[in-house]
Amino acid sequence: MVNAMITISEHANRVLNIVKAKYGLKDKSEAIEVVAAEYEKKILEPGFKPEFVQEVLKAKKHGKFKKVKSVERLFE
């Protein structure tokens, strides 16, 4: 466990108090843990990069995909 002394804005303090109350947490440290976990899920682990999605959609549009019934038949 890491100890840290931090300075936050009044707004951030209010947000942490709301998170603390909403989840019935003991202190703001637990609220920060919840906020960090949510941030990780939504921001740090996004879906595919937009460039990759565009590349796949372009390939799909031009018929560069083929259907296979099994992995063994994939390389035939």
PyMOL Python script that loads the backbone (N, CA, C, O; Angstrom):
from pymol import cmd

cmd.read_pdbstr("""\
ATOM      1  N   MET A   1       0.848  -1.169   0.000  1.00  0.00           N
ATOM      2  CA  MET A   1       0.000   0.000   0.000  1.00  0.00           C
ATOM      3  C   MET A   1       0.893   1.231   0.000  1.00  0.00           C
ATOM      4  O   MET A   1       1.888   1.286   0.723  1.00  0.00           O
ATOM      5  N   VAL A   2       0.534   2.219  -0.815  1.00  0.00           N
ATOM      6  CA  VAL A   2       1.291   3.454  -0.929  1.00  0.00           C
ATOM      7  C   VAL A   2       0.538   4.555  -0.202  1.00  0.00           C
ATOM      8  O   VAL A   2      -0.675   4.691  -0.357  1.00  0.00           O
ATOM      9  N   ASN A   3       1.248   5.332   0.583  1.00  0.00           N
ATOM     10  CA  ASN A   3       0.653   6.496   1.232  1.00  0.00           C
ATOM     11  C   ASN A   3       1.003   7.721   0.419  1.00  0.00           C
ATOM     12  O   ASN A   3       2.134   7.860  -0.047  1.00  0.00           O
ATOM     13  N   ALA A   4       0.032   8.616   0.245  1.00  0.00           N
ATOM     14  CA  ALA A   4       0.281   9.828  -0.524  1.00  0.00           C
ATOM     15  C   ALA A   4      -0.487  10.990   0.088  1.00  0.00           C
ATOM     16  O   ALA A   4      -1.655  10.863   0.456  1.00  0.00           O
ATOM     17  N   MET A   5       0.183  12.106   0.188  1.00  0.00           N
ATOM     18  CA  MET A   5      -0.487  13.328   0.630  1.00  0.00           C
ATOM     19  C   MET A   5      -0.800  14.107  -0.643  1.00  0.00           C
ATOM     20  O   MET A   5       0.109  14.442  -1.403  1.00  0.00           O
ATOM     21  N   ILE A   6      -2.085  14.400  -0.883  1.00  0.00           N
ATOM     22  CA  ILE A   6      -2.471  15.038  -2.133  1.00  0.00           C
ATOM     23  C   ILE A   6      -3.230  16.332  -1.865  1.00  0.00           C
ATOM     24  O   ILE A   6      -3.810  16.521  -0.796  1.00  0.00           O
ATOM     25  N   THR A   7      -3.215  17.205  -2.841  1.00  0.00           N
ATOM     26  CA  THR A   7      -3.998  18.430  -2.805  1.00  0.00           C
ATOM     27  C   THR A   7      -5.010  18.336  -3.935  1.00  0.00           C
ATOM     28  O   THR A   7      -4.635  18.144  -5.091  1.00  0.00           O
ATOM     29  N   ILE A   8      -6.295  18.468  -3.609  1.00  0.00           N
ATOM     30  CA  ILE A   8      -7.348  18.391  -4.617  1.00  0.00           C
ATOM     31  C   ILE A   8      -8.249  19.621  -4.513  1.00  0.00           C
ATOM     32  O   ILE A   8      -8.284  20.303  -3.489  1.00  0.00           O
ATOM     33  N   SER A   9      -8.958  19.879  -5.573  1.00  0.00           N
ATOM     34  CA  SER A   9      -9.879  21.022  -5.596  1.00  0.00           C
ATOM     35  C   SER A   9     -11.110  20.725  -4.740  1.00  0.00           C
ATOM     36  O   SER A   9     -11.368  19.579  -4.371  1.00  0.00           O
ATOM     37  N   GLU A  10     -11.853  21.767  -4.439  1.00  0.00           N
ATOM     38  CA  GLU A  10     -13.108  21.597  -3.689  1.00  0.00           C
ATOM     39  C   GLU A  10     -14.077  20.704  -4.462  1.00  0.00           C
ATOM     40  O   GLU A  10     -14.775  19.874  -3.879  1.00  0.00           O
ATOM     41  N   HIS A  11     -14.109  20.886  -5.779  1.00  0.00           N
ATOM     42  CA  HIS A  11     -15.004  20.077  -6.616  1.00  0.00           C
ATOM     43  C   HIS A  11     -14.630  18.595  -6.530  1.00  0.00           C
ATOM     44  O   HIS A  11     -15.500  17.745  -6.341  1.00  0.00           O
ATOM     45  N   ALA A  12     -13.347  18.288  -6.668  1.00  0.00           N
ATOM     46  CA  ALA A  12     -12.893  16.898  -6.571  1.00  0.00           C
ATOM     47  C   ALA A  12     -13.200  16.332  -5.191  1.00  0.00           C
ATOM     48  O   ALA A  12     -13.555  15.159  -5.068  1.00  0.00           O
ATOM     49  N   ASN A  13     -13.068  17.145  -4.161  1.00  0.00           N
ATOM     50  CA  ASN A  13     -13.384  16.721  -2.802  1.00  0.00           C
ATOM     51  C   ASN A  13     -14.862  16.366  -2.677  1.00  0.00           C
ATOM     52  O   ASN A  13     -15.207  15.363  -2.053  1.00  0.00           O
ATOM     53  N   ARG A  14     -15.740  17.183  -3.268  1.00  0.00           N
ATOM     54  CA  ARG A  14     -17.176  16.904  -3.239  1.00  0.00           C
ATOM     55  C   ARG A  14     -17.491  15.619  -3.993  1.00  0.00           C
ATOM     56  O   ARG A  14     -18.305  14.813  -3.541  1.00  0.00           O
ATOM     57  N   VAL A  15     -16.850  15.430  -5.135  1.00  0.00           N
ATOM     58  CA  VAL A  15     -17.071  14.208  -5.915  1.00  0.00           C
ATOM     59  C   VAL A  15     -16.658  12.986  -5.101  1.00  0.00           C
ATOM     60  O   VAL A  15     -17.387  11.994  -5.062  1.00  0.00           O
ATOM     61  N   LEU A  16     -15.508  13.045  -4.457  1.00  0.00           N
ATOM     62  CA  LEU A  16     -15.065  11.915  -3.634  1.00  0.00           C
ATOM     63  C   LEU A  16     -16.020  11.658  -2.475  1.00  0.00           C
ATOM     64  O   LEU A  16     -16.269  10.506  -2.120  1.00  0.00           O
ATOM     65  N   ASN A  17     -16.556  12.722  -1.884  1.00  0.00           N
ATOM     66  CA  ASN A  17     -17.536  12.551  -0.809  1.00  0.00           C
ATOM     67  C   ASN A  17     -18.802  11.868  -1.322  1.00  0.00           C
ATOM     68  O   ASN A  17     -19.383  11.037  -0.624  1.00  0.00           O
ATOM     69  N   ILE A  18     -19.230  12.210  -2.529  1.00  0.00           N
ATOM     70  CA  ILE A  18     -20.415  11.583  -3.124  1.00  0.00           C
ATOM     71  C   ILE A  18     -20.151  10.106  -3.386  1.00  0.00           C
ATOM     72  O   ILE A  18     -20.992   9.261  -3.077  1.00  0.00           O
ATOM     73  N   VAL A  19     -18.987   9.786  -3.957  1.00  0.00           N
ATOM     74  CA  VAL A  19     -18.618   8.387  -4.223  1.00  0.00           C
ATOM     75  C   VAL A  19     -18.553   7.617  -2.908  1.00  0.00           C
ATOM     76  O   VAL A  19     -19.035   6.488  -2.811  1.00  0.00           O
ATOM     77  N   LYS A  20     -17.957   8.237  -1.906  1.00  0.00           N
ATOM     78  CA  LYS A  20     -17.847   7.608  -0.585  1.00  0.00           C
ATOM     79  C   LYS A  20     -19.224   7.289  -0.020  1.00  0.00           C
ATOM     80  O   LYS A  20     -19.443   6.192   0.495  1.00  0.00           O
ATOM     81  N   ALA A  21     -20.150   8.233  -0.111  1.00  0.00           N
ATOM     82  CA  ALA A  21     -21.503   8.024   0.413  1.00  0.00           C
ATOM     83  C   ALA A  21     -22.276   6.998  -0.418  1.00  0.00           C
ATOM     84  O   ALA A  21     -22.959   6.133   0.129  1.00  0.00           O
ATOM     85  N   LYS A  22     -22.161   7.103  -1.738  1.00  0.00           N
ATOM     86  CA  LYS A  22     -22.907   6.215  -2.631  1.00  0.00           C
ATOM     87  C   LYS A  22     -22.553   4.747  -2.393  1.00  0.00           C
ATOM     88  O   LYS A  22     -23.439   3.892  -2.389  1.00  0.00           O
ATOM     89  N   TYR A  23     -21.276   4.449  -2.197  1.00  0.00           N
ATOM     90  CA  TYR A  23     -20.823   3.079  -2.045  1.00  0.00           C
ATOM     91  C   TYR A  23     -20.642   2.661  -0.580  1.00  0.00           C
ATOM     92  O   TYR A  23     -20.222   1.538  -0.300  1.00  0.00           O
ATOM     93  N   GLY A  24     -20.960   3.569   0.350  1.00  0.00           N
ATOM     94  CA  GLY A  24     -20.839   3.248   1.773  1.00  0.00           C
ATOM     95  C   GLY A  24     -19.411   2.957   2.199  1.00  0.00           C
ATOM     96  O   GLY A  24     -19.165   2.033   2.975  1.00  0.00           O
ATOM     97  N   LEU A  25     -18.475   3.740   1.696  1.00  0.00           N
ATOM     98  CA  LEU A  25     -17.063   3.513   1.976  1.00  0.00           C
ATOM     99  C   LEU A  25     -16.649   4.175   3.285  1.00  0.00           C
ATOM    100  O   LEU A  25     -17.304   5.105   3.755  1.00  0.00           O
ATOM    101  N   LYS A  26     -15.540   3.682   3.876  1.00  0.00           N
ATOM    102  CA  LYS A  26     -15.077   4.209   5.159  1.00  0.00           C
ATOM    103  C   LYS A  26     -14.379   5.552   5.028  1.00  0.00           C
ATOM    104  O   LYS A  26     -14.545   6.432   5.873  1.00  0.00           O
ATOM    105  N   ASP A  27     -13.592   5.707   3.960  1.00  0.00           N
ATOM    106  CA  ASP A  27     -12.832   6.950   3.827  1.00  0.00           C
ATOM    107  C   ASP A  27     -12.609   7.313   2.362  1.00  0.00           C
ATOM    108  O   ASP A  27     -12.991   6.576   1.453  1.00  0.00           O
ATOM    109  N   LYS A  28     -11.981   8.465   2.162  1.00  0.00           N
ATOM    110  CA  LYS A  28     -11.756   8.947   0.790  1.00  0.00           C
ATOM    111  C   LYS A  28     -10.725   8.098   0.051  1.00  0.00           C
ATOM    112  O   LYS A  28     -10.715   8.077  -1.180  1.00  0.00           O
ATOM    113  N   SER A  29      -9.876   7.412   0.771  1.00  0.00           N
ATOM    114  CA  SER A  29      -8.918   6.517   0.111  1.00  0.00           C
ATOM    115  C   SER A  29      -9.654   5.424  -0.652  1.00  0.00           C
ATOM    116  O   SER A  29      -9.290   5.087  -1.779  1.00  0.00           O
ATOM    117  N   GLU A  30     -10.690   4.876  -0.032  1.00  0.00           N
ATOM    118  CA  GLU A  30     -11.488   3.863  -0.718  1.00  0.00           C
ATOM    119  C   GLU A  30     -12.239   4.472  -1.893  1.00  0.00           C
ATOM    120  O   GLU A  30     -12.410   3.822  -2.924  1.00  0.00           O
ATOM    121  N   ALA A  31     -12.688   5.715  -1.747  1.00  0.00           N
ATOM    122  CA  ALA A  31     -13.379   6.400  -2.848  1.00  0.00           C
ATOM    123  C   ALA A  31     -12.428   6.599  -4.026  1.00  0.00           C
ATOM    124  O   ALA A  31     -12.823   6.440  -5.181  1.00  0.00           O
ATOM    125  N   ILE A  32     -11.193   6.941  -3.737  1.00  0.00           N
ATOM    126  CA  ILE A  32     -10.197   7.109  -4.806  1.00  0.00           C
ATOM    127  C   ILE A  32      -9.957   5.777  -5.501  1.00  0.00           C
ATOM    128  O   ILE A  32      -9.799   5.744  -6.722  1.00  0.00           O
ATOM    129  N   GLU A  33      -9.926   4.679  -4.755  1.00  0.00           N
ATOM    130  CA  GLU A  33      -9.766   3.352  -5.343  1.00  0.00           C
ATOM    131  C   GLU A  33     -10.906   3.041  -6.309  1.00  0.00           C
ATOM    132  O   GLU A  33     -10.673   2.516  -7.397  1.00  0.00           O
ATOM    133  N   VAL A  34     -12.147   3.367  -5.911  1.00  0.00           N
ATOM    134  CA  VAL A  34     -13.310   3.115  -6.774  1.00  0.00           C
ATOM    135  C   VAL A  34     -13.219   3.954  -8.040  1.00  0.00           C
ATOM    136  O   VAL A  34     -13.449   3.452  -9.140  1.00  0.00           O
ATOM    137  N   VAL A  35     -12.884   5.235  -7.887  1.00  0.00           N
ATOM    138  CA  VAL A  35     -12.769   6.127  -9.050  1.00  0.00           C
ATOM    139  C   VAL A  35     -11.666   5.640  -9.984  1.00  0.00           C
ATOM    140  O   VAL A  35     -11.844   5.644 -11.202  1.00  0.00           O
ATOM    141  N   ALA A  36     -10.537   5.225  -9.434  1.00  0.00           N
ATOM    142  CA  ALA A  36      -9.422   4.738 -10.257  1.00  0.00           C
ATOM    143  C   ALA A  36      -9.809   3.461 -10.998  1.00  0.00           C
ATOM    144  O   ALA A  36      -9.449   3.286 -12.162  1.00  0.00           O
ATOM    145  N   ALA A  37     -10.538   2.571 -10.334  1.00  0.00           N
ATOM    146  CA  ALA A  37     -10.960   1.323 -10.987  1.00  0.00           C
ATOM    147  C   ALA A  37     -11.921   1.613 -12.135  1.00  0.00           C
ATOM    148  O   ALA A  37     -11.812   1.003 -13.199  1.00  0.00           O
ATOM    149  N   GLU A  38     -12.856   2.532 -11.934  1.00  0.00           N
ATOM    150  CA  GLU A  38     -13.789   2.898 -13.003  1.00  0.00           C
ATOM    151  C   GLU A  38     -13.060   3.558 -14.167  1.00  0.00           C
ATOM    152  O   GLU A  38     -13.365   3.283 -15.327  1.00  0.00           O
ATOM    153  N   TYR A  39     -12.104   4.421 -13.865  1.00  0.00           N
ATOM    154  CA  TYR A  39     -11.310   5.080 -14.902  1.00  0.00           C
ATOM    155  C   TYR A  39     -10.561   4.032 -15.715  1.00  0.00           C
ATOM    156  O   TYR A  39     -10.522   4.102 -16.943  1.00  0.00           O
ATOM    157  N   GLU A  40      -9.971   3.068 -15.031  1.00  0.00           N
ATOM    158  CA  GLU A  40      -9.228   2.011 -15.725  1.00  0.00           C
ATOM    159  C   GLU A  40     -10.132   1.243 -16.680  1.00  0.00           C
ATOM    160  O   GLU A  40      -9.750   0.967 -17.818  1.00  0.00           O
ATOM    161  N   LYS A  41     -11.337   0.897 -16.215  1.00  0.00           N
ATOM    162  CA  LYS A  41     -12.265   0.126 -17.054  1.00  0.00           C
ATOM    163  C   LYS A  41     -12.708   0.909 -18.281  1.00  0.00           C
ATOM    164  O   LYS A  41     -12.749   0.373 -19.388  1.00  0.00           O
ATOM    165  N   LYS A  42     -13.036   2.166 -18.080  1.00  0.00           N
ATOM    166  CA  LYS A  42     -13.638   2.940 -19.167  1.00  0.00           C
ATOM    167  C   LYS A  42     -12.637   3.650 -20.059  1.00  0.00           C
ATOM    168  O   LYS A  42     -12.908   3.847 -21.244  1.00  0.00           O
ATOM    169  N   ILE A  43     -11.502   4.034 -19.533  1.00  0.00           N
ATOM    170  CA  ILE A  43     -10.552   4.831 -20.309  1.00  0.00           C
ATOM    171  C   ILE A  43      -9.310   4.033 -20.699  1.00  0.00           C
ATOM    172  O   ILE A  43      -8.896   4.073 -21.857  1.00  0.00           O
ATOM    173  N   LEU A  44      -8.722   3.325 -19.775  1.00  0.00           N
ATOM    174  CA  LEU A  44      -7.462   2.632 -20.052  1.00  0.00           C
ATOM    175  C   LEU A  44      -7.636   1.323 -20.789  1.00  0.00           C
ATOM    176  O   LEU A  44      -6.688   0.827 -21.398  1.00  0.00           O
ATOM    177  N   GLU A  45      -8.846   0.745 -20.747  1.00  0.00           N
ATOM    178  CA  GLU A  45      -9.098  -0.498 -21.464  1.00  0.00           C
ATOM    179  C   GLU A  45     -10.193  -0.287 -22.503  1.00  0.00           C
ATOM    180  O   GLU A  45     -11.219  -0.967 -22.484  1.00  0.00           O
ATOM    181  N   PRO A  46      -9.965   0.661 -23.410  1.00  0.00           N
ATOM    182  CA  PRO A  46     -11.010   0.896 -24.410  1.00  0.00           C
ATOM    183  C   PRO A  46     -11.060  -0.243 -25.415  1.00  0.00           C
ATOM    184  O   PRO A  46     -10.214  -1.138 -25.399  1.00  0.00           O
ATOM    185  N   GLY A  47     -12.052  -0.201 -26.284  1.00  0.00           N
ATOM    186  CA  GLY A  47     -12.149  -1.189 -27.344  1.00  0.00           C
ATOM    187  C   GLY A  47     -10.990  -1.010 -28.307  1.00  0.00           C
ATOM    188  O   GLY A  47      -9.895  -0.617 -27.906  1.00  0.00           O
ATOM    189  N   PHE A  48     -11.223  -1.288 -29.522  1.00  0.00           N
ATOM    190  CA  PHE A  48     -10.176  -1.164 -30.529  1.00  0.00           C
ATOM    191  C   PHE A  48      -9.930   0.296 -30.877  1.00  0.00           C
ATOM    192  O   PHE A  48     -10.817   1.137 -30.732  1.00  0.00           O
ATOM    193  N   LYS A  49      -8.720   0.590 -31.337  1.00  0.00           N
ATOM    194  CA  LYS A  49      -8.396   1.939 -31.772  1.00  0.00           C
ATOM    195  C   LYS A  49      -9.228   2.264 -33.008  1.00  0.00           C
ATOM    196  O   LYS A  49      -9.493   1.382 -33.825  1.00  0.00           O
ATOM    197  N   PRO A  50      -9.638   3.517 -33.152  1.00  0.00           N
ATOM    198  CA  PRO A  50     -10.460   3.902 -34.306  1.00  0.00           C
ATOM    199  C   PRO A  50      -9.822   3.557 -35.650  1.00  0.00           C
ATOM    200  O   PRO A  50     -10.523   3.207 -36.599  1.00  0.00           O
ATOM    201  N   GLU A  51      -8.498   3.654 -35.732  1.00  0.00           N
ATOM    202  CA  GLU A  51      -7.813   3.341 -36.987  1.00  0.00           C
ATOM    203  C   GLU A  51      -7.992   1.866 -37.346  1.00  0.00           C
ATOM    204  O   GLU A  51      -8.186   1.524 -38.513  1.00  0.00           O
ATOM    205  N   PHE A  52      -7.926   1.005 -36.345  1.00  0.00           N
ATOM    206  CA  PHE A  52      -8.096  -0.422 -36.583  1.00  0.00           C
ATOM    207  C   PHE A  52      -9.521  -0.726 -37.026  1.00  0.00           C
ATOM    208  O   PHE A  52      -9.738  -1.510 -37.949  1.00  0.00           O
ATOM    209  N   VAL A  53     -10.490  -0.101 -36.363  1.00  0.00           N
ATOM    210  CA  VAL A  53     -11.896  -0.310 -36.726  1.00  0.00           C
ATOM    211  C   VAL A  53     -12.133   0.113 -38.171  1.00  0.00           C
ATOM    212  O   VAL A  53     -12.803  -0.597 -38.921  1.00  0.00           O
ATOM    213  N   GLN A  54     -11.592   1.258 -38.570  1.00  0.00           N
ATOM    214  CA  GLN A  54     -11.748   1.729 -39.947  1.00  0.00           C
ATOM    215  C   GLN A  54     -11.112   0.758 -40.940  1.00  0.00           C
ATOM    216  O   GLN A  54     -11.667   0.503 -42.009  1.00  0.00           O
ATOM    217  N   GLU A  55      -9.955   0.222 -40.587  1.00  0.00           N
ATOM    218  CA  GLU A  55      -9.268  -0.729 -41.462  1.00  0.00           C
ATOM    219  C   GLU A  55     -10.102  -2.001 -41.646  1.00  0.00           C
ATOM    220  O   GLU A  55     -10.218  -2.516 -42.758  1.00  0.00           O
ATOM    221  N   VAL A  56     -10.677  -2.502 -40.557  1.00  0.00           N
ATOM    222  CA  VAL A  56     -11.503  -3.711 -40.637  1.00  0.00           C
ATOM    223  C   VAL A  56     -12.765  -3.443 -41.453  1.00  0.00           C
ATOM    224  O   VAL A  56     -13.151  -4.259 -42.290  1.00  0.00           O
ATOM    225  N   LEU A  57     -13.406  -2.306 -41.211  1.00  0.00           N
ATOM    226  CA  LEU A  57     -14.617  -1.971 -41.973  1.00  0.00           C
ATOM    227  C   LEU A  57     -14.317  -1.814 -43.460  1.00  0.00           C
ATOM    228  O   LEU A  57     -15.116  -2.214 -44.306  1.00  0.00           O
ATOM    229  N   LYS A  58     -13.178  -1.237 -43.769  1.00  0.00           N
ATOM    230  CA  LYS A  58     -12.770  -1.088 -45.172  1.00  0.00           C
ATOM    231  C   LYS A  58     -12.540  -2.461 -45.807  1.00  0.00           C
ATOM    232  O   LYS A  58     -12.968  -2.705 -46.936  1.00  0.00           O
ATOM    233  N   ALA A  59     -11.869  -3.349 -45.085  1.00  0.00           N
ATOM    234  CA  ALA A  59     -11.616  -4.698 -45.598  1.00  0.00           C
ATOM    235  C   ALA A  59     -12.931  -5.450 -45.787  1.00  0.00           C
ATOM    236  O   ALA A  59     -13.112  -6.158 -46.778  1.00  0.00           O
ATOM    237  N   LYS A  60     -13.838  -5.294 -44.842  1.00  0.00           N
ATOM    238  CA  LYS A  60     -15.145  -5.961 -44.945  1.00  0.00           C
ATOM    239  C   LYS A  60     -15.915  -5.454 -46.160  1.00  0.00           C
ATOM    240  O   LYS A  60     -16.551  -6.232 -46.871  1.00  0.00           O
ATOM    241  N   LYS A  61     -15.853  -4.164 -46.389  1.00  0.00           N
ATOM    242  CA  LYS A  61     -16.565  -3.556 -47.521  1.00  0.00           C
ATOM    243  C   LYS A  61     -16.034  -4.070 -48.858  1.00  0.00           C
ATOM    244  O   LYS A  61     -16.796  -4.236 -49.810  1.00  0.00           O
ATOM    245  N   HIS A  62     -14.728  -4.320 -48.926  1.00  0.00           N
ATOM    246  CA  HIS A  62     -14.115  -4.755 -50.186  1.00  0.00           C
ATOM    247  C   HIS A  62     -14.037  -6.271 -50.305  1.00  0.00           C
ATOM    248  O   HIS A  62     -13.367  -6.786 -51.200  1.00  0.00           O
ATOM    249  N   GLY A  63     -14.714  -6.991 -49.413  1.00  0.00           N
ATOM    250  CA  GLY A  63     -14.801  -8.445 -49.540  1.00  0.00           C
ATOM    251  C   GLY A  63     -13.520  -9.204 -49.258  1.00  0.00           C
ATOM    252  O   GLY A  63     -13.285 -10.246 -49.870  1.00  0.00           O
ATOM    253  N   LYS A  64     -12.684  -8.719 -48.357  1.00  0.00           N
ATOM    254  CA  LYS A  64     -11.435  -9.406 -48.059  1.00  0.00           C
ATOM    255  C   LYS A  64     -11.579 -10.419 -46.925  1.00  0.00           C
ATOM    256  O   LYS A  64     -10.581 -10.891 -46.381  1.00  0.00           O
ATOM    257  N   PHE A  65     -12.803 -10.748 -46.573  1.00  0.00           N
ATOM    258  CA  PHE A  65     -13.049 -11.744 -45.534  1.00  0.00           C
ATOM    259  C   PHE A  65     -13.612 -12.995 -46.179  1.00  0.00           C
ATOM    260  O   PHE A  65     -14.255 -12.932 -47.227  1.00  0.00           O
ATOM    261  N   LYS A  66     -13.363 -14.138 -45.540  1.00  0.00           N
ATOM    262  CA  LYS A  66     -13.982 -15.373 -46.002  1.00  0.00           C
ATOM    263  C   LYS A  66     -14.463 -16.143 -44.782  1.00  0.00           C
ATOM    264  O   LYS A  66     -13.839 -16.097 -43.722  1.00  0.00           O
ATOM    265  N   LYS A  67     -15.564 -16.844 -44.935  1.00  0.00           N
ATOM    266  CA  LYS A  67     -16.128 -17.613 -43.840  1.00  0.00           C
ATOM    267  C   LYS A  67     -15.494 -18.989 -43.822  1.00  0.00           C
ATOM    268  O   LYS A  67     -15.296 -19.611 -44.866  1.00  0.00           O
ATOM    269  N   VAL A  68     -15.178 -19.456 -42.620  1.00  0.00           N
ATOM    270  CA  VAL A  68     -14.653 -20.804 -42.439  1.00  0.00           C
ATOM    271  C   VAL A  68     -15.437 -21.479 -41.322  1.00  0.00           C
ATOM    272  O   VAL A  68     -15.949 -20.820 -40.417  1.00  0.00           O
ATOM    273  N   LYS A  69     -15.522 -22.793 -41.398  1.00  0.00           N
ATOM    274  CA  LYS A  69     -16.297 -23.536 -40.408  1.00  0.00           C
ATOM    275  C   LYS A  69     -15.451 -24.012 -39.233  1.00  0.00           C
ATOM    276  O   LYS A  69     -15.991 -24.366 -38.186  1.00  0.00           O
ATOM    277  N   SER A  70     -14.129 -24.022 -39.397  1.00  0.00           N
ATOM    278  CA  SER A  70     -13.278 -24.453 -38.303  1.00  0.00           C
ATOM    279  C   SER A  70     -11.893 -23.808 -38.455  1.00  0.00           C
ATOM    280  O   SER A  70     -11.530 -23.320 -39.526  1.00  0.00           O
ATOM    281  N   VAL A  71     -11.154 -23.820 -37.379  1.00  0.00           N
ATOM    282  CA  VAL A  71      -9.818 -23.243 -37.409  1.00  0.00           C
ATOM    283  C   VAL A  71      -8.907 -24.046 -38.342  1.00  0.00           C
ATOM    284  O   VAL A  71      -8.040 -23.486 -39.012  1.00  0.00           O
ATOM    285  N   GLU A  72      -9.115 -25.356 -38.377  1.00  0.00           N
ATOM    286  CA  GLU A  72      -8.283 -26.194 -39.254  1.00  0.00           C
ATOM    287  C   GLU A  72      -8.455 -25.799 -40.721  1.00  0.00           C
ATOM    288  O   GLU A  72      -7.500 -25.844 -41.497  1.00  0.00           O
ATOM    289  N   ARG A  73      -9.664 -25.417 -41.094  1.00  0.00           N
ATOM    290  CA  ARG A  73      -9.936 -25.069 -42.497  1.00  0.00           C
ATOM    291  C   ARG A  73      -9.510 -23.628 -42.811  1.00  0.00           C
ATOM    292  O   ARG A  73      -9.543 -23.208 -43.968  1.00  0.00           O
ATOM    293  N   LEU A  74      -9.120 -22.892 -41.800  1.00  0.00           N
ATOM    294  CA  LEU A  74      -8.756 -21.504 -41.988  1.00  0.00           C
ATOM    295  C   LEU A  74      -7.578 -21.352 -42.941  1.00  0.00           C
ATOM    296  O   LEU A  74      -7.550 -20.413 -43.737  1.00  0.00           O
ATOM    297  N   PHE A  75      -6.615 -22.248 -42.877  1.00  0.00           N
ATOM    298  CA  PHE A  75      -5.401 -22.129 -43.674  1.00  0.00           C
ATOM    299  C   PHE A  75      -5.411 -22.968 -44.949  1.00  0.00           C
ATOM    300  O   PHE A  75      -4.361 -23.194 -45.551  1.00  0.00           O
ATOM    301  N   GLU A  76      -6.552 -23.416 -45.349  1.00  0.00           N
ATOM    302  CA  GLU A  76      -6.648 -24.200 -46.597  1.00  0.00           C
ATOM    303  C   GLU A  76      -6.540 -23.303 -47.794  1.00  0.00           C
ATOM    304  O   GLU A  76      -6.599 -23.778 -48.929  1.00  0.00           O
TER     305      GLU A  76
END
""", "prot")
cmd.dss("prot")
cmd.show_as("cartoon", "prot")
cmd.util.cbc("prot")
cmd.orient("prot")
